[in-house]
Amino acid sequence: MNPTNYVHMEREEEATIINLNDDKSFNSLSHSVLDQLFVLLKDADMDRSTKLIIIRGQGRGFSAGHNLKEVQEKDDENFYEDLMNASSRVMSLPPNLNKPVIAEVHGVATAAGCQLVAACDLAYASSEAKFATPGVNIGLFCHTPLVPVSRSINKKHSMEMLLLGEMIGATEAKRFGLINDVFEPSELHFQVMEKAKTIASKSPYVVQSGKRTFYDQLEMNLSDAYEYSSGRMVKNLMANDAKVGINAFLNKEEPRWENFRNTD
């Protein structure tokens, strides 16, 4: 398969699905795959007909992380810097995109693959899925995967994953807070699409605006967070979709959203 086909995009309902499709390397995140993933995520976010984005893997697993054969072959500091920059560009995208991003994890997600799951807004997994940050086992601590992992789960669970480097199952990943829920393999995609349809039924303006507020306030102290979120709430109250939604609720009607995109 041509490397340019290792990531491809498709549509289902109002969701854009981005597939990792290099089963031979367990959907490893090579430099070229990261570059493709970045472009497709940006394209999907700019597509006016897309309400949300789903990232999933094809074949045996979700993603095994960075391509270790590529890492071994290159053995060059400049390449490693470029690779880490490409990875950071992709991993920092989901919180900064307008559309919600869901990870659909049907199999193993390790190292940078686990990082990608943690970087998404939501994550749902098959009962057969497993997760790990196993770099410590091969002399390569998961320095970059720990960034979103430690922001998704608490310190003790993060350090346990990072220091032991052992696989955890989907049920434990849910208990840790790494993923939202676990489904049987045959039900996973259906359940993800049900979540997608629910999100797609909301006002795109409200979803985008709320997602931005959520991530912006996380690093603020309590006082600043309330001041910032109060200003955002006032702006939301003045938006057409707030008026549409309140009116529909009071009149027991289905809302007909008007604002497609938040412009602030």
SEVEX-290232 format. One record per residue (C-alpha): chain; residue in one letter; x, y, z. Coordinates in steps of 0.2 Angstrom, whole numbers, plus 5000, padded with zeros to 4 digits. Layout:
 c r   c1   c2   c3
 A A    X    Y    Z
...
//
This chain:
 c r   c1   c2   c3
 A M 5000 5000 5000
 A N 5006 5017 4996
 A P 5010 5027 5012
 A T 4998 5041 5006
 A N 4984 5028 5009
 A Y 4989 5024 5027
 A V 4977 5038 5032
 A H 4960 5040 5023
 A M 4944 5050 5026
 A E 4926 5044 5024
 A R 4909 5051 5028
 A E 4895 5043 5039
 A E 4880 5053 5043
 A E 4886 5070 5049
 A A 4903 5063 5055
 A T 4920 5063 5046
 A I 4929 5047 5050
 A I 4948 5047 5049
 A N 4955 5029 5047
 A L 4972 5024 5051
 A N 4975 5010 5039
 A D 4993 5003 5040
 A D 4989 4986 5047
 A K 5006 4979 5043
 A S 5014 4991 5055
 A F 5000 4991 5067
 A N 4995 5008 5061
 A S 5011 5016 5067
 A L 5012 5035 5067
 A S 5027 5038 5056
 A H 5032 5055 5051
 A S 5022 5054 5035
 A V 5006 5047 5043
 A L 5007 5061 5056
 A D 5008 5074 5042
 A Q 4993 5066 5033
 A L 4983 5065 5049
 A F 4986 5083 5053
 A V 4980 5089 5036
 A L 4964 5078 5036
 A L 4960 5084 5054
 A K 4961 5102 5048
 A D 4951 5098 5032
 A A 4937 5089 5042
 A D 4937 5104 5054
 A M 4934 5116 5040
 A D 4921 5106 5031
 A R 4904 5115 5035
 A S 4894 5098 5033
 A T 4905 5090 5046
 A K 4898 5091 5064
 A L 4911 5080 5072
 A I 4926 5069 5069
 A I 4930 5051 5073
 A I 4947 5044 5073
 A R 4949 5025 5072
 A G 4961 5011 5067
 A Q 4959 4997 5054
 A G 4965 4980 5056
 A R 4973 4972 5071
 A G 4973 4988 5082
 A F 4971 5006 5084
 A S 4989 5012 5084
 A A 5006 5005 5091
 A G 5013 5023 5092
 A H 5028 5029 5083
 A N 5036 5018 5070
 A L 5051 5011 5078
 A K 5059 5004 5062
 A E 5059 5022 5056
 A V 5066 5028 5072
 A Q 5080 5015 5071
 A E 5084 5018 5053
 A K 5085 5037 5054
 A D 5095 5039 5070
 A D 5097 5057 5068
 A E 5094 5071 5081
 A N 5087 5083 5068
 A F 5075 5070 5061
 A Y 5069 5066 5079
 A E 5066 5084 5082
 A D 5055 5085 5066
 A L 5046 5069 5071
 A M 5042 5076 5089
 A N 5036 5092 5081
 A A 5025 5083 5069
 A S 5018 5073 5083
 A S 5015 5088 5094
 A R 5006 5097 5080
 A V 4994 5082 5078
 A M 4991 5079 5097
 A S 4988 5097 5101
 A L 4975 5098 5087
 A P 4959 5090 5095
 A P 4957 5102 5109
 A N 4959 5116 5097
 A L 4948 5111 5083
 A N 4930 5118 5082
 A K 4922 5101 5080
 A P 4922 5087 5094
 A V 4934 5073 5091
 A I 4930 5055 5096
 A A 4943 5041 5097
 A E 4935 5024 5092
 A V 4947 5011 5099
 A H 4944 4993 5093
 A G 4961 4986 5098
 A V 4978 4990 5106
 A A 4983 5008 5108
 A T 5001 5010 5114
 A A 5013 5024 5117
 A A 5009 5038 5104
 A G 4993 5028 5100
 A C 4988 5029 5118
 A Q 4993 5047 5117
 A L 4981 5050 5102
 A V 4967 5042 5112
 A A 4970 5053 5127
 A A 4971 5069 5116
 A C 4954 5067 5109
 A D 4939 5075 5117
 A L 4930 5058 5119
 A A 4935 5040 5118
 A Y 4925 5024 5117
 A A 4933 5007 5116
 A S 4929 4989 5112
 A S 4930 4977 5127
 A E 4945 4969 5118
 A A 4955 4985 5117
 A K 4971 4987 5128
 A F 4981 5002 5132
 A A 4999 5006 5137
 A T 5013 5018 5138
 A P 5027 5005 5137
 A G 5042 5015 5132
 A V 5050 5012 5149
 A N 5052 4994 5144
 A I 5063 4998 5129
 A G 5073 5012 5136
 A L 5062 5025 5129
 A F 5051 5034 5142
 A C 5034 5040 5135
 A H 5039 5058 5138
 A T 5026 5065 5125
 A P 5012 5053 5128
 A L 5012 5057 5146
 A V 5006 5075 5142
 A P 4988 5071 5137
 A V 4988 5055 5147
 A S 4992 5065 5163
 A R 4979 5078 5159
 A S 4966 5064 5157
 A I 4969 5053 5172
 A N 4975 5057 5189
 A K 4993 5057 5194
 A K 4994 5040 5203
 A H 4986 5031 5188
 A S 4997 5041 5175
 A M 5013 5036 5184
 A E 5008 5018 5186
 A M 5005 5017 5167
 A L 5021 5026 5164
 A L 5033 5017 5176
 A L 5026 4999 5174
 A G 5024 5000 5155
 A E 5011 4986 5156
 A M 4995 4984 5146
 A I 4978 4989 5154
 A G 4961 4982 5148
 A A 4947 4993 5143
 A T 4938 4991 5159
 A E 4953 4998 5169
 A A 4955 5012 5156
 A K 4937 5017 5159
 A R 4940 5016 5178
 A F 4956 5027 5176
 A G 4946 5040 5165
 A L 4956 5037 5150
 A I 4941 5032 5140
 A N 4922 5036 5142
 A D 4915 5019 5140
 A V 4917 5001 5134
 A F 4906 4991 5122
 A E 4907 4974 5114
 A P 4916 4973 5098
 A S 4901 4971 5087
 A E 4893 4986 5096
 A L 4907 4998 5096
 A H 4905 5007 5080
 A F 4886 5008 5082
 A Q 4887 5015 5099
 A V 4900 5028 5094
 A M 4888 5033 5080
 A E 4874 5035 5092
 A K 4885 5047 5102
 A A 4889 5056 5086
 A K 4871 5058 5081
 A T 4867 5065 5098
 A I 4881 5078 5097
 A A 4876 5082 5079
 A S 4859 5086 5085
 A K 4865 5100 5095
 A S 4868 5118 5089
 A P 4886 5118 5081
 A Y 4888 5136 5087
 A V 4885 5130 5105
 A V 4896 5115 5104
 A Q 4910 5125 5097
 A S 4908 5139 5109
 A G 4907 5127 5124
 A K 4922 5117 5119
 A R 4933 5132 5118
 A T 4927 5138 5135
 A F 4931 5121 5142
 A Y 4949 5120 5137
 A D 4953 5138 5139
 A Q 4947 5138 5158
 A L 4956 5122 5163
 A E 4973 5131 5166
 A M 4965 5146 5175
 A N 4963 5149 5194
 A L 4945 5148 5200
 A S 4942 5166 5200
 A D 4949 5169 5183
 A A 4939 5154 5176
 A Y 4923 5161 5183
 A E 4926 5178 5176
 A Y 4930 5171 5159
 A S 4916 5158 5158
 A S 4904 5171 5164
 A G 4909 5182 5149
 A R 4907 5167 5137
 A M 4890 5163 5145
 A V 4884 5181 5142
 A K 4890 5180 5124
 A N 4881 5163 5122
 A L 4865 5170 5129
 A M 4865 5184 5116
 A A 4867 5172 5102
 A N 4852 5167 5091
 A D 4853 5148 5095
 A A 4851 5152 5113
 A K 4835 5161 5110
 A V 4829 5147 5098
 A G 4833 5134 5110
 A I 4825 5142 5125
 A N 4809 5146 5115
 A A 4809 5128 5109
 A F 4811 5121 5126
 A L 4797 5132 5133
 A N 4785 5128 5119
 A K 4790 5109 5119
 A E 4796 5110 5101
 A E 4812 5103 5093
 A P 4824 5118 5090
 A R 4829 5123 5073
 A W 4847 5129 5075
 A E 4852 5144 5065
 A N 4870 5147 5069
 A F 4882 5135 5060
 A R 4898 5142 5066
 A N 4904 5152 5081
 A T 4914 5167 5074
 A D 4922 5173 5090
//
